Amino acid sequence: MNEVLQLGSEYFSSQFSGAPDGLWSAPGRVNLIGEHTDYNDGFAFPIAIDKRTTVAARARADRLLRVTSSSFPGVVEVSLEDLDPDALTGWAAYPLGVAWAMARAAAGGASGGASRMSGVDLALTSDVPAGAGLSSSAAVECAVALALNDLWELGLDSQALARIGQLAENRVVGAPTGIMDQSASLLGEPDHGILLDCQNLLTETVALGFAVAGVGLLVIDTRTSHSHADGGYASRRRSCEDGARRLGVGSLRALGPDDLPRAAAQLDGQTYRRVRHIITENQRVLATVAALRASGAGAIGPFLDESHLSMRDDFEISTPELDLAVASAQELGAIGARMTGGGFGGAALALVRNDDAGKVAGGIARDFARARYTAPHIFPVTASEGARREL
Ligand code: GLA
């Protein structure tokens, strides 16, 4: 057993005594490109990263759910009957929200799954940084969903599990987020990006070829917090829905660059800029994948850079810290850089030649110190395997 699994198993025993029935894990994600496109039925291109949440779990003979996390004190208990989305709060809302959403899916399904559902003890350990825009929440949701799917023998596929994680986040945590994070966490593959078409949840894995090209990704966690249950994320989503309605389409996915003049004529300035971000971002995702396939990783930089400008100026979800991280990475020779995730804080990513990684990381840290910003946390990530049963 590797060290992480050993820790997860030991943590379970220290909280609940005895051994778990199994261990499951799911990674966080970094979105290479395609931001706020998911809830607009558009394209996104995330990777699963080499930082994971592990769940050690054991079925119980009764109907009690007990959940504990090495990041928070105490054990939260609730019976399956009492799972109420409005009553779940704090960190436990993520794992218990998933249990609620799974129970709901099982009750509605044809499998008769509800009758197989028992209580479960769940112990979570994680090395996905929280609040950094790396989807630590999706990692928890997907690891728990996979564990319960196995223990309750529900036989749900990845798409259904992704929707369950999303439902937990939307309904229980109260963040009106899309399907990207859970999809990346469930479907990731080593050295591959996941091209997601959020209109029909079709996915394609695309070889990144980073190792061959001698390049890699640096995450710059600005350590400025963000929460998508706050107003900014929801208001961007509302603007997009409003823009689609006023332009007479079901979602912004239905629009392309040719529609921009009409959008400019019909919409107020702010809604137009929100719409323009989505339309151009969808194009950039497809252009990135095409460039990667045709010319390799060294060719995708300009799309990353343009994506950042679009988020800064049109979607207005960047922050001074994220802008500095990106500008500084670019000046220090990064192939491309952009903020990543929902915005309003969190992390930026930089695609760098491996030989330049130290120089870029050191330079960004210096620029942050000069600006008197909190020292960023800068680390490499690699594309890794999605959620899986470990033991
Ligand atoms: C957050 C949400 C995702 C997605 C991104 C922005 O990570 O959880 O669904 O909307 O923001 O691309």
Residues whose N, C-alpha, C, O or C-beta is under 5 A from the ligand:
A	BS01	GLA	G34 E35 H36 T37 D38 T177 G178 I179 M180 D181 G341 G342
